[in-house]
């Protein structure tokens, strides 16, 4: 994010400001959507909640393995 912001700032200061605004607006809207999604998921039942928890744990595990693999290949 840093180099991209600096490049946008050098071109025009408005570009850098819009980059920051767009980034934080996207993060905020995504977080609000996740909160709403999980609030609706509580009404679906314990079985679906456990399946969603297992799916998210498995995907985080795979992402962690990918990150380790990438880091070890850089060494």
Steps between C-alpha positions, in 0.01 A plus 500: 500500500783740579669512157165515322389789720826686439470450124145633505604792720782592260262500203235703678428535871132424437599156363675413825209623709248304292715189528496521880129581505418211267711257702347588835148525359536151352631362830217662697225384264644147492510487879140620524395235246679228699335610823157491336573162340607344829206649685268322254703181531417469869138434405586212265574246771793339674575249224552767234701713743734207569538435128581866435751500785666189362513648151653825623754313715600281206535796267709693756720193546553472124577870478755464781669208323510707181660791686762271654570341161543839338730621778715188489540528122635853542782384726 
